[in-house]
Structure formats: structure tokens, C-alpha cells
Amino acid sequence: MKSLIILLCMAGLNVSCHEAKTTSATKDDHMKIDTATFNAIYDRFQEPALRHRRFKHHEVDSLIKEHEKRGQLGIQQIGRSFEGRAIYEVTFGKGSKKVMMWSQMHGDEPTATMALFDLFNFLGSKGDEYDNIRSLLKENLEIHFIPMLNPDGAERFQRRTAQGIDMNRDARAGQTAEGALLRARAKAIAPQYGFNLHDQSIYYNVPNTKNPVGIALLAPAYNESREINPVRENAMKLAAGMNEILQQYIPNAVAKYDDTYTPRGFGDNFQSWDASTVLIESGGMKGDPEKQQIRKLNFIIILNALIQIAEDSYARFDKKQYEEIPFNVSQMHDIVIRNIEIGPDSTTFKTDLAIRRGETTVGRDYYVRGRVEDIGDLKESFGYEEIEAEGLKFIGGKVDYTNYLNAASLSQEQAFELLKKGIMAVRVKEEVLKEKALHDLPIHLFTQSTFYLPMSPDFGGMASFYIGDRNGNLKYAILNGYLIDLTKDFDRNIPIKNRVH
């Protein structure tokens, strides 16, 4: 360890360097990499081919083959999915501690898969100032990665396999080709450590705060009584180490996932198979619809955890530090509007509205449907965006049935000008549906003979309306679940994902 620290100092790494007094990992002799260094590593090795969540198996397959050509990582096809897509295992290191991690067993949970390819770029490089980190991992660990375990689900961007089975409930029976493969690899490798990599709903928040949970962690239970044996305790310590660095990036935005024992779940079973297993759930962050910032956090906490396993330095954490992490609660929405007036003057009432956007996948793209998620007293609810609407009222939008011959070439600014005039939907020619089925305009486009906009909020109904004062002056548009401030210039950074109706 002393020689390792000296090497790090000579290499110029931004680490805390001191002379080690003991080789015990419980002493303060471990590698300390600060956030600036982690940021620099990530920026250099981020995989540029993966920028959006809906990448397909052929893209992953192509990247795997590139790493195979470079020859720095072990590459092995270990099986095929139900529909015949190749599933790969990537290996690194020759040490005695075996680590196994798998991503995207749910096909619509791709964030960690992107982070693993960033990590492959880092581990598969050499000849730079980070070689001592790679050497530490290579000499102490034998890491087995299985990226995109559910390629059939990923192809459709759906949670379940092509068989319609939730693979994360198939650890016991092994009814899916992919679940049976993961069980077989676990038996063959017999890892001491496991990482189960997922995405969770973006609508979880830290209790009693409006902070969305960026990352949720869990040391899964291995039995129904959720006892803590040494295997699970080590997982808790690893999670505590992850939380320590996460607090430097997303303070008060980390939570624990529900630890109810699931006898069919892979994380619970890996824990019972004597692999100290941590579940990492990628959540939500404002302004990060493609989860690129959360992808970076995955890369950092996984790399940091691997270093701590290599050194045994995770042992310095206490299970109490893990237990102090709060559990997820689901109180988040895309928009919360408070104290808005509803109805005509004679029957006006005041209430709160919560709005969420649901995604529908179309190939590599998607569109959303904004809906009214809740109506009523929502003091305990929070929004990524919130409006205090005291003194403001719900105003229905107008529909323009004029056929816009040039609607396919409408700019966002032109659509915004229509929106400011109270026009929320315009009819277009049928050919526009072919040319521009999906669009990013701040207005609804439709081809049918009629199009209805809500004149009052309807639970579960369309979230497209205005908020204005009692004189009818429009302040905000809620367009398909997106908040647009009509008193300001149009914000082109609003990631509107709409479709022609």
C-alpha cells in the first residue's frame, strides 16, 4: 500500500497522499480520490456512442466487438436471449476477490449500461496517469460484467422479457433464458460481491423534501426476517461508501430502496448465495431526461466501490451509516400547481393539481402524454416544477381548425406565438402526420376533424390548459404536461416530446 500511494503521488493524481502506517484496511491508508479527479476520469472515458436511453442491442454488440479487437478486456458470449440476441460477459482482473455485476435485466432501465461502457473504456485503456488505479483493481479483483442482460426488452424499451416475464422475479425458477443464464453464471463464478443495476421511477423523493432521489441504494435482505449477517453487513458498508461520495455530488438526494424480502428477486438471492450485493437504482434529476448526469454518478460510485473492495477499505464504514439513509417515498410529480381556482365565477373552488408525463416509445424516440395525476389537498406532494397559483385560475385552450399548410415547417418560436394567443391546438393536413409524426413544438397538432381540450381538470385526463388571472391574461401554459412560462421568451431547452394526434 505504501508503494501504491507513492506511485499515485508521483503520477500527479489528485489524491490524499500520506505514508501508510499499516496494511490494515480499517486504518486510514486507503486511496482517496477527490471529485475533481473522478470528474476528469469520467470526462475522458465517457462512451460517446451512447447518449440516449433507447439504444438497441446492435449498438451494444458493436461496442463489445470494438473492445474485443482492442484486447484489453476479456470478452465472451455466454448465451442468447429468448429471441436469439447475444448476451456477453466482460471480464477484467486476475485477483482473488470475485465481483459480479449486471445491468438492464429490465429492458427500459438502461442508465447503468451506459455507465458500464464508460467503465470499459477506462479499464480497457493504459499508459496514462490512472494506470495505478487499474493495477490496483487488476491485481486484487476478478470482475465479471454482464451488460444488457435483457436485450429483447431493450429492443422494445419495455421492462419485461420477450416472454412477458419480469426477469428480476425469476431468480428462483429460472423460467427465462436470461434469468437461467444469470443463475448459471453466479454458480460458476461464485462471486463474493454483486452489483444489481437498475433504474427506478423518477417520482421518488427524499422524505419530507422536494428533492428527487438521484440514486437509491439497497443491501437486499437474504431472508424474510431481514437479518443482518456478515455478508449483508458488508453490502451495507459498501452502500455507505457510495453514499459518502454521492453526498458530494447530490447532497440530500440519496435514499434506500424498499428492503422487503423478495424470494424470487435476484438481489435477495445473490445475498443468500454469499455475495455481498448492492442494488443501485438510478432515479431522477431535474433537467436530465436522458439521465446523463445520473449515468456519471453510476460510473463514479461503481469505480469507487471497486477500489474500496480491492483495498478492503469499505470495512471502515459502519452499517449504521447505511441505516441512516432514508427510504424512498413517492411524492414527486413533474408539476404541482397550488391554490388554483377552478370553474366559472358562480361555482369557483380552489385546489391543488399534480401532473405527470408518461412516455410511449417509438423506435429510438418517444413521445409523452401529460395527465392530471391528482386533484385536491397536495401539501405533502412535490414537483420538479411548482407554481403558486394564488389569485390565478384554470383557463381552457382554444382549438384552431384552420388547415395549416405549412405546419410541418412551423418553428418553435412561431408555435409559441400561437400559444401566447390562447391557441393550444391547430389542425394540419394528413401529410404532416407522415412527415412530422413526432415533434417538439409547444403546441398540439392534429389531423382529425375534431380535437378536444379540457375546460376543467379531469382526474387522469389531458394536462393541457392555461393558468391566468381573473381578467383572462395568460401567465402559464401547461402543454401536454410541460410547463411553459408565457411571460418570458420561449425556452428552447424544454425537451418537448409530442406527437401529431
N, C-alpha and C positions, 0 to 999 in steps of 0.2 A: 504493500500500500504506500509506503514511504517513497519508493521509486516511482510509482504511478503519479503521486502528487507532484513530485519534482518534474516529471515529464510534462504534466499539464501546465505547470508554471513556465517551463521552457518554451512550450508551444504557444504561449500567449493567450490561452483560453481565459475567459473572464470567469474565473472560479475563485473560491476562497481557499488559499493555499497555506498550509502550515505543516510542520513536521509531525508525523504521526507518532504517538507515544505507545500505541498498542495496535495489534491487528484485530482486536475485537470490534465487531460492527456495532456494538452497543455504545462504543466511545465515539467522540466527535472527530473521527478520522475519515469520514466519507466524502465523496466528491460532491462539491456544492456548485452547481451551475446556475447562474442567475438568469433572470428573464430576458435580458438583452442577448445573452448567448443562445438561449433557446430560440428566440426570435430570429437571430441570424441563421441558425441551422435550418429552421423551417423555411425561411425565405429562399435559401439556396436550393433546397431539395424538394420543394413542393412540385408535385407532378402536374404539369400544365395541361395534359390531355383530359383531365377530369376537372371540370369547372361547374357542372350542373348535376343535380341529383339523379336525373333519369338516364344515366348512361347504361349501355347494354352489355351483354356478355361478350360480344365480339370485340369491344373496346378493351375490356379487361384481358381477354385472351391475347390480344395483340401486345399489350404491355408486358404480360407474363413472358411471351416469346422473346421480347426485347431483352428482358433480364436474363433469360436463358442464354442468349447469344453472348452477353457480357461475361457470364461465367462466375460472377462473384457470389451468387446465391444459389442454393440448391433448389431445383425446380423438378417437381414430379406430378404427373397427372395421377390422382389417386382414385378417380371414379368418374361417373357421369350422373347427371340429373335424370329425373324420370323421363324427360323429353330428349335426353341424349347429349346435353351440353357438358363440356369438360369441366371438372372440378379439380383445382390444383392445390398442392401444398408447397409452400415456400419455406425453406429452412435456412438457418444461419447459426453458426457457432458449433463448438465441439466440447463444451463444458459439461459438468456433471449435473447441473440443475436444468431440468427439462421444463420448458414453458410452452403452453399451447394456447393459441387464440384464434377465434373465428369470427367472421363478420357476415352480415347480411343473410342470416338464416331467415329473416323476414325480408322479402324482396323489395319492399318500399322503405327500407331503413339503410340507406347507403353511406351515411356520413363517415363511419369508421372505415369503410372500404377505401374511400379516398385517402384517409389518413394512413392506412397501411401502405398504399403505394408511395406516399411521401416517405414513409419509413424505409421501404425497399430501396428507394433512391439513395437514402442516407447510408444504409447498411451496405449497399452494393457499390459504394464509392471507396476510394482510398487515395492516399498521397496528399492529404491536407491536414489542417491543424486539429481535426477531430479524430484522427486515427487512434489516439489513445482511448477514446470512448469506445470505438469499435473493438479494439483489442480487449478491453475490459469485458465487453459483452461476449466476444468470441471465445475467450478463454474460460469463461465461467458458466455460460449458458448454452443450451441447445434449444433454439426457438423454432417452433413449428406454427406457421401461419396458414389459415385456410380462408382466403378472401372470397367473397361472394359464394357462400355455401348454397344459396337458393337461386341459381341463375334463371330458372323458369319463372319464378316470382318476379325477379328483377326485370325480365323481359316485358312483363305486363305492368310493372311497378305496383304489385299487389303484395300483401302480407303473406299469404299462404302459398303453398307449393302448387304445381300444376294439378295435383290430385285434390286440391282444396283442403289440405291438412295444414294446421299450424305446426310447423316443424319444432317449435320450442315446446310443444306438448307431446313430443314423440320420442323423448329420451328413454322411456320405459319400454315401449312396444316396438319401436324401430320399424314402423309401417311404411315410412317414406324411404326412397333410395338414399336421399341426402341425410336423413336422420340416422339411418343404419350405418352410413359411411362415417359420420362423426363418432358414433359409438365405437365402431371398429378401430378408428384411429386413436381414440382415447385409450382403448385397451392395449393397442400395440405400443403406444408411446409411454403410457403411464406417467403423465406429467405431474410434477409437484405443484405447478402453478397454472391457473387458467384465467383467460380473459374472454368474457362473453360480451360481444359488442353489438349494441342496438341503438335505435332511435326511439324516443318517447314523444308523446303529444307535446306540442308547443304551448299547450294551455295549462301546464303545471306551473305553479309558483311556489316561492318560499313562504311558509305560513306567516300570515299577518303582515305581508308586504306585497307591493305591486311588482316585485322582481320576478320575471320569468326564470325558471330553472334552466340554466345553460347546460349543466351536466348533472345527472343524478348517478349516484354510486350505490352499490349493494354488495355486501358479503352474504350470499344466499344461505338460507337455513339448510341443513342437511337432514333434519328430521322435524316431525310435526311440532314438537315442543320447543323448537328453535334453540337448542342447546348450543353452547359455545365450547367446542373442543379446540385443541391446538391448531388444527387445520383451518377451521373457520376464523379463529383469532388472528392467524397470520393474514388471512384475507382482509380482516378488519384493519389491521395495521397498514397493509398496502393501500387500502382505500383512504386511510387517514393521511398517508403520504401524498396521495393525489390531491386530496382536499387542501393540503398545505400550500401547494403551488397554485392550485386553482384560485385560491383566495387572493393571490397576487394579480390575477387576470380578471376575475369576475367575483369580486367580494360580495358576499351575501347573495349569491346566485347559484349555490350548490345545495343539493338535497339528497336524501336517501330514497331509494325506490322501495315500494312495499315489500316487506320481508316475510309475508305469509308463505309457508312451506307449500311447494308445488311438486308433488311426487312425479309428475310427468315432465317437469322442466329440466332442461339441460344444466343450467347453472346449479340447481339444487343437487342434481345427480353427480356432477363433477365434484362438488363439495363432499358428497358422500363417498366418492371414489378416491378420496385423499389428495385431491388437487385443491390447493388454496385458491379459490375462484372469486374474481371480482366482476360484477356486472357493471358496464359503463353504458349509460343511456344518454344519447345526445338529444337535448331538448330544444329550446327556442331562445332567440336573441333578437331584439328589435333591429330592423334594418338588415337582417341576414337571412333572406328567404331561401337561399341555396345552401345555407349552413356552412359557409366557407370559414367563418370565424370559429365555429364550433369544431369544424374539421381540424383547425390548427390546435385547438385545445386537446383534442384526442391525441394528436401526434405528440404533443408535449408531455401529457400525463402518462402515455404509454412508454415513451422513451425514458422518462424519469423513473417510472416503476421498474423497468428492466434494469436500469443502473442500480437501483436500490436492491433488487433481487440479487444481482451479480455480487454486490458488496455485503449482502445481508444487513444493509443499513436501515431497512424498513423496520427492523426489530426495535429501533429507538422510539417508535411510536407506540401509543397505548390504545387499547381497544376503547377506552373512554373517549378518546378524541374522535373516534368513529361514531360512537353512540351519541355524541353531542351534535352531530349533523342532523338537522331537522328532516322530517319526512316530507315528500311531495304532498301538496294539496292542489286540487284542480279548481281554481277560482279565476283563471285568466280568460280573457276574450280578446279579439282583435280590437274592438272598440267598445267602450262603455260610455253611455250618454246619461247624465244625471239631471233630474228635475226638469225634464222636457214636458211641455204642455201638449196634450193630445186632444183632438176633437174640435168641433165648432164652439163658438163663444158661449152658447147656451148650456153646453154639456162638457165643458173642458175639465180634464183631470190632469194631474201631474204625476209623472212616474219616471222610472229609470229603464233604459234599454241596453241589452248586451247583444253584440253582433259577432258572429264568427264566419270565416270563409272556409268552405270545403273545396278540395281540389279534385278535378277529374283529369286523368291522364289521357293524352293523345300523342302516341308515339314518344318522342323525346321531349314533348312540350306538354302544357296543361292549361286549363282554364279554371276559374273559380266560380262558385255560386255563393254569394253572401246571403246569409239568412239571419233573421231575428232569433237569437238563441234563447233569450229570456226577457220577460217584462215584469216589472214590479220593484220591490224594495231590494236593491242590489248593493247595499253598503259594504257587504263582505266580498264583492266581486271587483276585479281589477281589469284594466285594459292596457294593451300595448300603447293604445292612444285613448285619451279620455277627454270628454267635453263636459264642462259645467254649463248646462243649458238653462239656468235660472233666467226667466224672462223671455225665453225663446220657445218656439213652437214647431211642431211637425207640419211640414208643408209638402203636399204631393207634387210630383214632377209632371211635366207636360209631354205629350207624345206628338211628334210631327210626322204626319202621314204623307208629306211630300216625298216623292221619289228622288233621292239624291243621286244623280247620275255619276257624280264624281266621289261618292262616299269612300270608295276603295283607296282614294288618294288623299283623303282628309288627313290633315296633320293633327297632332295632339293639341296644338295651340288653337286651331280652328274649331275642334270639338269642344275645347274648353270654353271658347266664346259662346257657343251654343248652350253649354251647360250653365254658364253665368246668367243667361236669359231665361232660365227655368225650363229649358228643353232637355230632357233626360234620355229620350229615345227618338231615333229617326228611322224611317223606313228606307230600305235600299233595294236595288234591283237584285233579282235572283243570282245574277252572275257574280255579285260581290261575295256571296256565300262560298263560291268556289275559290275566288281569289284571296279572300281575307277571312276565312272561317274563324281563325283565332286572331285577336287584335289587342292592342294596348291603348286604345283610345278611351278618354274619360267620358264615354257616352255609350248607351246601348244602341246597337244596330240590329234591325230585324227585317225579315223578308215577308212574313205572313201579313194577312190583311188587317189583323188587329194585334195590339200589344197593350197589356195592362200594367200599370204601375200602382202600387198601393197608395190609397188615400188615408190610411191609418195603419199603424203597425199591427202585423199579424204574426202570432207566435209560430215560428217555423217558416214564415213566409219571406218573400224577397226583401232584401235590405237595400232598397233604392228609394231615396227620398231626400228632401231638403230640410235644413234647420234654419229658421229665420225669425225675425222679430214680428211683433203683432201687426206691424204695418205691411208685412209681406216682403220686406227686404231680406234677400237670401244671404246667409252667412257661411253655411257649410253645405256641401253635397255629400251624402252617403251613397256612393255609386257601387252597386254590387258588392257591398261590404268594405269598400275603400273610403277613407276619409279624405276629402278634398276641400281645402280652405279657399273659398271663393273671393276672399278679401285680399288675397296675395296673388303674385304671379304663379303660373302653373309650375308645379314641381315635377320635373321630368324624371326624378329619381323614384317616384311612386311606381312600384313594379306592378302595374295593372295587367291582369291576365283575364281577358274577357273573350267572348265568342259571339258570332252572329247568331241571333235567335231565329 
